Amino acid sequence: METFGAALSEAESCLTRAGVFCGHGYESIYDEAVALVLGAAGLPPAQTRAILAEPFPVEASARLRDLLRGRCEARQPVAYLLGEAWLAGLCFTCDTRALVPRSPIAQVVAEGCQPWWGELASPNTIVDLCCGGGSLGIIASHVFPSATVLLSDIDSAALSLAQENIQRCAPLGRVHCVQGHLLTLLASNSADLILANPPYVSISEMAHLPPEYLHEPRGALQADEEGVALAIALLQDAARVLSNVGLLLLEVGESVATLETRLPRVPFTWIDLPEGGAGVAAVSAQELRDWIAAGAL
Ligand SMILES: C[S@@+](CC[C@H](N)C(=O)[O-])C[C@H]1O[C@@H](n2cnc3c(N)ncnc32)[C@H](O)[C@@H]1O
């Protein structure tokens, strides 16, 4: 591996031969190879093509071999191997205490939740529910600079990572952690914006996930028999917790059809996600209250 270009070709071939699954923040084998090569050399992701002709350091070659072994043989996601993950322009500490950050809710938040939030003043209180390592709430704290943000999860290990990410990349004093089951600890009318990416993989789907997912906490992925019980419980309680102008962004991924079957009278609005991903609903507090009043939820 004499140059970065040669290292990149070798990494790409290795990942292709191993047939790795790219579902953890990188869209292609090429993108994963770039991340591993730059990570091995200790360089940030923003590089020009000029680097391809530059010599690849010997110590980076040894590190790249280790990383490729972890990726190709153990099937660890790139973000766990590198110990960090980028989302919406921020770099988060990332390890097996929490899911690899990749929620498409991030792209909606990065756009100020428009057009769903509308022309109202920015949200005062934001809850990142089922926060894992805290990426969504921390992104929101940058997009809405006057908001107080609560990162909430049932898992203390995930929250310890979220706390580290607050220290690493959140504005001082505006983002806090709380441990609890869904919204149960939150007072009525206490949140303007709830971002929620709960577990939504059904028990039967869990058995068919590519091996990369087995490195993530099971409790971050697996829901109930059908996959949507937590999402439904959260929809029901969000009507209580959201303020009158409130908005819920809820991710259920591939479980859209199951959720619609379980709640056939709820006219969900599914957000078009130009940067990829699927199954994110935008639901206003008023809609939730109307659906509950009509007996649809
Ligand atoms: C799909 S992960 C989402 C993590 C993070 N929001 C992200 O997008 O990367 C789901 C998270 O929900 C948490 N969780 C599971 N059951 C929960 C419950 N009943 N109440 C609160 N959090 C829960 C898990 O610990 C996990 O961190």
The ligand as an SDF file (V2000), in Angstrom:
LIG
                    3D

 27 29  0  0  0  0  0  0  0  0999 V2000
  -33.4470    2.5650   17.6480 C   0  0  0  0  0  0  0  0  0  0  0  0
  -32.4840    3.0550   19.0740 S   0  0  0  0  0  0  0  0  0  0  0  0
  -32.4060    4.7880   18.7330 C   0  0  0  0  0  0  0  0  0  0  0  0
  -31.1840    5.4690   19.2550 C   0  0  0  0  0  0  0  0  0  0  0  0
  -30.9990    6.8970   18.7730 C   0  0  0  0  0  0  0  0  0  0  0  0
  -32.1890    7.7030   18.9270 N   0  0  0  0  0  0  0  0  0  0  0  0
  -30.5510    6.9170   17.3390 C   0  0  0  0  0  0  0  0  0  0  0  0
  -31.3490    7.2970   16.4730 O   0  0  0  0  0  0  0  0  0  0  0  0
  -29.4000    6.5510   17.0690 O   0  0  0  0  0  0  0  0  0  0  0  0
  -33.7470    2.8940   20.2860 C   0  0  0  0  0  0  0  0  0  0  0  0
  -33.3850    3.3330   21.7020 C   0  0  0  0  0  0  0  0  0  0  0  0
  -34.5740    3.1680   22.5000 O   0  0  0  0  0  0  0  0  0  0  0  0
  -34.2210    2.7530   23.7960 C   0  0  0  0  0  0  0  0  0  0  0  0
  -35.3990    2.1230   24.3990 N   0  0  0  0  0  0  0  0  0  0  0  0
  -35.8490    0.8500   24.2340 C   0  0  0  0  0  0  0  0  0  0  0  0
  -36.9920    0.6690   24.9300 N   0  0  0  0  0  0  0  0  0  0  0  0
  -37.2710    1.8630   25.5410 C   0  0  0  0  0  0  0  0  0  0  0  0
  -38.3070    2.2990   26.4010 C   0  0  0  0  0  0  0  0  0  0  0  0
  -39.3040    1.4920   26.7640 N   0  0  0  0  0  0  0  0  0  0  0  0
  -38.2850    3.5790   26.8520 N   0  0  0  0  0  0  0  0  0  0  0  0
  -37.2590    4.4080   26.5050 C   0  0  0  0  0  0  0  0  0  0  0  0
  -36.2370    4.0380   25.6930 N   0  0  0  0  0  0  0  0  0  0  0  0
  -36.2480    2.7980   25.2160 C   0  0  0  0  0  0  0  0  0  0  0  0
  -33.0430    1.8220   23.5700 C   0  0  0  0  0  0  0  0  0  0  0  0
  -32.2620    1.7000   24.7400 O   0  0  0  0  0  0  0  0  0  0  0  0
  -32.3210    2.5060   22.3970 C   0  0  0  0  0  0  0  0  0  0  0  0
  -31.2890    3.3560   22.8800 O   0  0  0  0  0  0  0  0  0  0  0  0
  1  2  1  0
  2  3  1  0
  2 10  1  0
  3  4  1  0
  4  5  1  0
  5  6  1  0
  5  7  1  0
  7  8  2  0
  7  9  1  0
 10 11  1  0
 11 12  1  0
 11 26  1  0
 12 13  1  0
 13 14  1  0
 13 24  1  0
 14 15  1  0
 14 23  1  0
 15 16  2  0
 16 17  1  0
 17 18  1  0
 17 23  2  0
 18 19  1  0
 18 20  2  0
 20 21  1  0
 21 22  2  0
 22 23  1  0
 24 25  1  0
 24 26  1  0
 26 27  1  0
M  CHG  2   2   1   9  -1
M  END
$$$$
